[in-house]
Amino acid sequence: MSRDLKHNYFENRADASAQLIDVLPLGLLLKNETVIIAVSEGGVFFADQIAKKVDAQMDILLTEPVLAPNNAELAIAMTSETEEVLMHKALIESFGINEDFVYAEAQRKYEETVLSYVYKYRKGSDPIPLEGKYVVLTDECIETGLTMMVALKSVIARGAKNIYVATPILDKSVYENLLSVCDGVFCPHKIQDYISIEYYYKDFEPFGFDEIEKILDAQMNEPHKDKKTDD
């Protein structure tokens, strides 16, 4: 796509992060015991920036898509490291896919891929406990909402008290859906007909394993102030 046709909401990730932080309820997050969770590799940069701003712990939630049997690029479900599964019911029904197939594929993805991510990014350690805490689920964008919805399902199962979603850019219809299932959605740009993330950045460089590993290692060794969670 020609750069002239792109709609540049952001100069780069740092700019997108700054715009996102501007719309967050910083006082609320600073006051309470908060965990910022990246729900994808691309979300790690944003989760790190938010965590530093509100002196919060940061973690990553590892997920993997289940793809349609007749289309290797179409995600019909998502599974997480907590073994939660979220299906895209409309796609599954329209393609006549058996739910047993989805659950079997989700289990295979968990065993073959998700567990390898746990060792790759968290060195096999357990995720940060969420019981009674405020949680902000963060991604670099939200297109269909599948990843974020399985993340919501996962942190609800882990006992989070309040759950918020934060992203620099998302599709408007997904925004409305997320609002109905979490405590708040914070996003500076809600797009009517979302195209792809590269379309909205002037400079969108790859964000690789070395950068992610450096952020996660630093966060694991970062001291945080004790905070009381509101009753």
Order of alpha helices (4+ residues) and beta strands (2+ residues): alpha-alpha-beta-alpha-beta-beta-beta-beta-alpha-alpha-alpha-beta-alpha-beta-beta-alpha-beta-beta-alpha
